Amino acid sequence: MTDRPLISMPAGPQAPDLEQLRAAVIRFSQLPGVDKAAAPETAAPALDLAIRDHRTALLRWLNSWGCRIRYPRAGETDLFDAGIRDWAARWAGAIVPAKVPLAQLTDEDITLLGEYYADLANLTVGTPGRPRSLGPTAAAKTLYRLRPRTFMPWDDAIANSLHGARDAAAFKAHQSLGRSWARRLLDESGLDERALASALDSEGRSLPKLLDDYCYMRFTRGDFAS
């Protein structure tokens, strides 16, 4: 894939400037239980969802992020494992390559994202006796875990505050908004993504996660009034 040029564009609603992002990242890092070094882009190995142990690792990671997906007991069918395996097989050739950063997503990338995000959110997980869909928050976190430089995760408060919904159209809008924020910040700072993270005392962390820190502090916790 060729390099994609950064194109200046409107940053969309409620865009953080560098100082707002810095303040949010600092506040987020001070929350109880937050370990910046444990972010997937700095600490966790890449996942290959064709490998059962990697699917198990994903489930544990999602639950460590509060997703509360039930683990199967001995002898129970593991719907999460089968569903994630089959989803990965269906979309293996469609997901944006890991090297593509948020700022360089194309409109085509985002359009296709809506299809595999919707499929992922609708996966049946849990066990046959207590099935549930994976859901929009866990689906977004899964895509972030798989592509930490590419996709911003969200939670219910972020999704509804910014987009008024949690469906595929809203998730595409979230990545489009994040792309515009990322381009603005890179242009404003004159830095590349790695240097920007370093300047924010977040060496190695991805821009999507730094922007998620901002969204979490502003929309989930309500720490920023404007």
C-alpha positions in Angstrom: 0.0 0.0 0.0 1.4 3.4 -0.9 1.7 6.2 1.6 -1.4 8.3 1.9 -0.9 12.1 2.1 -2.2 14.1 5.0 -4.9 16.5 3.8 -6.1 19.4 5.8 -9.8 19.3 6.5 -12.3 20.6 9.1 -11.7 18.9 12.4 -15.3 18.4 13.2 -17.3 19.1 16.4 -15.6 19.4 19.8 -12.1 18.8 18.4 -9.3 18.9 21.0 -6.4 21.3 20.5 -2.9 20.3 21.7 -3.3 21.7 25.1 -6.7 20.1 25.6 -5.3 16.8 24.5 -2.3 17.2 26.8 -4.6 17.9 29.8 -6.8 15.0 29.0 -3.9 12.6 28.6 -2.4 13.7 31.9 -5.7 13.4 33.8 -6.4 10.0 32.2 -2.9 8.7 33.3 -3.7 9.7 36.9 -6.9 7.6 37.1 -6.7 4.7 39.5 -5.7 1.5 37.8 -4.5 3.1 34.6 -1.2 1.7 33.3 0.0 3.5 30.2 2.7 0.9 29.6 0.0 -1.8 29.2 -1.6 -0.3 26.1 -1.6 -2.7 23.1 0.5 -0.5 21.0 3.3 -0.4 23.6 3.1 -3.8 25.4 0.9 -6.4 23.8 1.9 -8.7 20.9 -0.1 -8.7 17.7 -3.0 -11.1 17.6 -3.6 -13.8 15.0 -7.3 -14.8 15.5 -6.7 -18.0 13.6 -4.9 -19.2 16.7 -7.1 -20.3 19.6 -4.7 -19.0 22.3 -4.8 -15.6 20.7 -8.7 -15.7 20.7 -8.5 -16.6 24.4 -6.1 -13.7 25.0 -8.5 -11.3 23.2 -11.4 -12.5 25.5 -9.4 -11.9 28.6 -8.2 -8.5 27.4 -11.8 -7.5 26.6 -12.9 -8.5 30.1 -10.0 -6.6 31.6 -11.5 -3.6 29.9 -14.9 -4.2 31.5 -16.7 -6.0 28.7 -18.0 -8.8 31.1 -18.3 -11.6 28.5 -19.0 -14.8 30.3 -16.3 -17.5 30.2 -17.5 -21.0 29.3 -17.4 -23.6 32.0 -16.0 -27.1 31.4 -18.0 -28.8 28.7 -19.8 -25.7 27.5 -19.6 -24.5 23.9 -17.5 -21.4 23.7 -19.5 -19.1 21.4 -17.0 -16.3 21.6 -14.2 -18.5 20.4 -16.1 -19.9 17.4 -17.6 -16.5 16.5 -14.4 -14.6 16.6 -12.6 -17.3 14.6 -15.3 -17.3 11.9 -15.5 -13.5 11.8 -11.7 -13.2 11.3 -11.8 -15.8 8.5 -14.6 -13.8 6.8 -12.9 -10.5 6.9 -9.2 -11.4 6.8 -8.6 -9.7 3.5 -10.7 -6.6 4.2 -9.5 -5.2 7.5 -7.2 -2.2 7.1 -3.5 -3.2 7.4 -2.0 -2.6 10.8 0.6 -0.1 9.4 -2.1 2.3 8.4 -2.6 5.1 11.0 -5.9 6.8 11.8 -4.9 10.0 10.0 -4.3 8.1 6.7 -7.6 6.1 6.6 -9.4 6.7 3.3 -13.1 7.1 2.8 -13.1 3.6 1.2 -11.4 2.2 4.3 -14.1 3.7 6.5 -17.0 2.6 4.3 -15.8 -1.0 4.4 -15.1 -0.7 8.1 -18.9 -0.3 8.7 -19.5 -3.8 7.3 -17.0 -5.7 9.4 -17.8 -3.7 12.5 -21.5 -4.5 12.2 -20.8 -8.1 11.7 -18.5 -8.1 14.7 -21.0 -6.3 17.0 -23.7 -8.8 16.1 -21.6 -11.9 16.9 -23.2 -14.2 19.4 -21.0 -14.7 22.4 -21.2 -16.3 25.9 -22.7 -19.8 26.0 -25.7 -21.5 24.5 -27.6 -21.1 27.8 -26.8 -17.4 28.2 -26.1 -16.0 24.7 -25.7 -12.3 23.9 -24.3 -10.2 21.2 -20.7 -8.9 21.4 -22.2 -5.4 21.2 -20.9 -2.0 20.0 -18.4 -1.3 22.8 -16.7 -4.6 22.8 -16.6 -4.6 19.0 -14.9 -1.2 19.0 -12.4 -2.3 21.6 -11.7 -5.5 19.6 -10.9 -3.5 16.5 -8.7 -1.2 18.5 -6.9 -4.2 20.0 -6.3 -5.6 16.5 -5.4 -2.2 15.0 -4.2 0.1 17.8 -2.8 2.7 15.4 -5.8 2.8 13.2 -9.1 2.7 15.1 -10.4 4.7 18.1 -12.4 2.7 20.6 -15.5 4.1 22.3 -18.0 3.5 25.1 -21.7 4.2 25.3 -21.2 7.7 26.6 -18.7 8.7 23.9 -20.8 7.2 21.1 -24.1 8.8 22.2 -22.5 12.2 23.1 -20.7 12.5 19.7 -23.0 10.6 17.4 -26.3 9.9 19.1 -26.1 6.2 18.2 -23.8 3.1 18.5 -24.5 1.5 15.1 -22.2 1.0 12.2 -23.0 4.4 10.7 -22.0 6.0 14.0 -18.8 4.0 14.3 -17.8 5.0 10.8 -18.6 8.6 11.8 -16.4 8.2 14.9 -13.4 7.1 12.8 -14.0 9.9 10.3 -14.1 12.4 13.1 -11.0 10.9 14.7 -9.2 11.1 11.4 -10.0 14.8 11.1 -8.8 15.4 14.7 -5.6 13.5 14.1 -4.8 15.4 10.9 -5.5 18.7 12.6 -3.2 17.8 15.6 -0.4 16.6 13.4 -0.6 19.7 11.2 -0.9 22.0 14.3 2.1 20.4 16.0 4.3 19.9 12.9 5.2 16.5 14.4 4.6 12.9 13.3 2.6 10.6 15.4 5.5 9.1 17.3 7.0 12.5 18.1 3.6 13.9 19.1 3.1 11.0 21.6 6.5 11.6 23.0 5.8 15.3 23.4 2.7 14.4 25.4 4.8 12.1 27.7 3.1 9.1 26.1 6.0 7.4 24.3 4.9 4.6 22.1 1.2 5.1 22.6 -1.0 5.5 19.5 -2.8 8.7 18.5 -6.2 6.8 18.5 -5.7 5.9 22.1 -4.6 9.4 23.1 -7.8 10.8 21.4 -9.8 8.1 23.3 -8.3 9.4 26.5 -9.6 12.8 25.6 -13.1 11.4 24.7 -13.2 9.4 27.9 -12.3 12.3 30.1 -14.6 14.7 28.3 -17.7 12.6 27.5 -17.6 9.7 29.9 -16.4 11.5 32.9 -17.4 15.0 32.0 -14.1 16.6 33.0 -14.2 19.2 30.2 -17.1 21.6 29.9 -16.1 22.9 26.5 
